Structures are given as C-alpha cells and as structure tokens.
Amino acid sequence: MKKVLLFMISILVIGVLAACGSSDNGSGEEKKVLKMATSADYPPFEYIDTAKGSDIIGFDVDLAKTIGKELGYEIKVEDMDFTGLIPALQAKKADMVLAGMTPTEERKKSVDFSDVYYTAKHMIISKKGSGIKSVEDLEGKTVGVQLSSIQEGKAEELAKEVNIKVENRNRIPELIQEMKSGRFDAAIIEDTVAKGYFEKDKELEGITIEDGETEEAGSAIAFPKDSKYTEEFNKVLQEMKENGELEKLVVKWFGGEAK
C-alpha cells in the first residue's frame, strides 16, 4: 500500500514540475516564454495604470505581445530601472528590451537592435511662465534628463552650445517632481511622452527641439548579441508595417498617424 501511495505521489510531482516554465496555447502545444525587460515609467510606451491594477501596459507591451503571438511566444514583462536594461540582456536575465529605446551607435556595441518601429522628437518641458521658449532660453538653467537615456546625450550636446547644468534621475516622474519643486528649470523627454504629462498636468508646457538642433529619436527592440529573435521579430515587424497593424497600435496609444 505504501509503495502504491509513493508511486502516485511521484507521478503527481513529475506532472507539476513538467507544467512549470511552459504555457499551453490551447492546442496542446507548449509556448516558449520570452522575458521582456522594460522601465515602466514612460507612458504611453510602458507604464502602470494604478487605477486598473498593477499590470504594465502601453504601446511597447502591445507591440511585443502582438509579435510574440504571431511567432508562438508568450511575453512576460518585467519592470526595472532604465540603466539596468542593457545589463539585463548581457547577463541573459532578459530576452529582449522594449522601452522606447533608441539604437545609438554606443548601445549597438553591447546589444543588437531590431528595425526602428517608431520615431519621435525631443521636447523641452517646463512649468508655465518659465519663459523657456527656445534652446537659447536654457542659458544658465538646470535641465533634468533620464539616466542613460538618449535625452541625456542630447542634453550634453546642447551643453556645448548653451551654458546649462545637466542632472539625471532614474525615472521620468522624478524629473517632473524635481522640476515642479524648483530644483530643475526644465527637463528633456520625448514629445509623445510629454503629451501624456500635459494632458494630466496643466501647469506644464513644452517646446519641440526642431530638426537642425537635434536629430529625431527612433525606438527599436534590443536583443542580446547574435540573438535568433532579432531576425524573427524584424520579419513580423515588417509585416505589421505593410498590413497597417503597426499604425493601428500607434493610433491607439498616441492618437495620431504613424511616422
């Protein structure tokens, strides 16, 4: 009797262990789980809508899950500081990064990138009444940027032309808070992200840094070097551009036409 009981327990344990780390797609086939690392402080790309729960939502999340579904992958989203995203790929703690990340030449030394899936411009935001209407108006001012972001590099470029003090923080809400408390005079973030803050906070205003002063920032998916997923995701991404699916996501999250 004891042997029979032990055998039944063993079968049960094996069944439980076999179920771990896999997902059934409804057809009895296993779905591979891919870990997507992001920094969920960047609406509408990725953020947590606390009014609706604790799930990370946004344009990047929808994009990853749409491509993943097409390829037969389940996407698990993990939040971390922006500075930790590329190290997470290098340490194989994530399969990919979607975080509104620009594929700069410096970053390409560490990771591979997909084709660009969205482009946006940089925006200088400040409190209304600040008098900041151009890059030149930043003279003598303190400007906040997200640590390790493309905007940090752009601010450092501008600092060669205009006398500004550049300070960084880990997350976008920290930049807004520092600015509203008077520690920063302005901050530089993407225009699509700034739009979301303008809708929620009428005390803020901003100006776009026009072409000629800085280049457009494009967003791409980051993968570990020589990842097989880069080519797979590029193929589906191209199909989404051609069949209009990517534009539908752009309209859903940004309320405008794809660029």
Stockholm file with secondary structure:
# STOCKHOLM 1.0

chainA/1-259         MKKVLLFMISILVIGVLAACGSSDNGSGEEKKVLKMATSADYPPFEYIDTAKGSDIIGFDVDLAKTIGKELGYEIKVEDMDFTGLIPALQAKKADMVLAGMTPTEERKKSVDFSDVYYTAKHMIISKKGSGIKSVEDLEGKTVGVQLSSIQEGKAEELAKEVNIKVENRNRIPELIQEMKSGRFDAAIIEDTVAKGYFEKDKELEGITIEDGETEEAGSAIAFPKDSKYTEEFNKVLQEMKENGELEKLVVKWFGGEAK
#=GR chainA/1-259 SS CHHHHHHHHHHHHHHHHHHTTCEECSSSCEEEEEEEEECSEETTTEEECTTTCSCEESHHHHHHHHHHHHHTEEEEEEECCGGGHHHHHHTTSCSEECSSCCCCHHHHTTCEECCCCEEECEEEEEETTSCCCSGGGGTTCEEEEETTSHHHHHHHHHTTTSCCEEEEESSHHHHHHHHHTTSCSEEEEEHHHHHHHHHHCTTEEEEECCTTTSCCEEECCEECTTCTHHHHHHHHHHHHHHHTHHHHHHHHHHSSCCC
#=GC SS_cons         CHHHHHHHHHHHHHHHHHHTTCEECSSSCEEEEEEEEECSEETTTEEECTTTCSCEESHHHHHHHHHHHHHTEEEEEEECCGGGHHHHHHTTSCSEECSSCCCCHHHHTTCEECCCCEEECEEEEEETTSCCCSGGGGTTCEEEEETTSHHHHHHHHHTTTSCCEEEEESSHHHHHHHHHTTSCSEEEEEHHHHHHHHHHCTTEEEEECCTTTSCCEEECCEECTTCTHHHHHHHHHHHHHHHTHHHHHHHHHHSSCCC
//
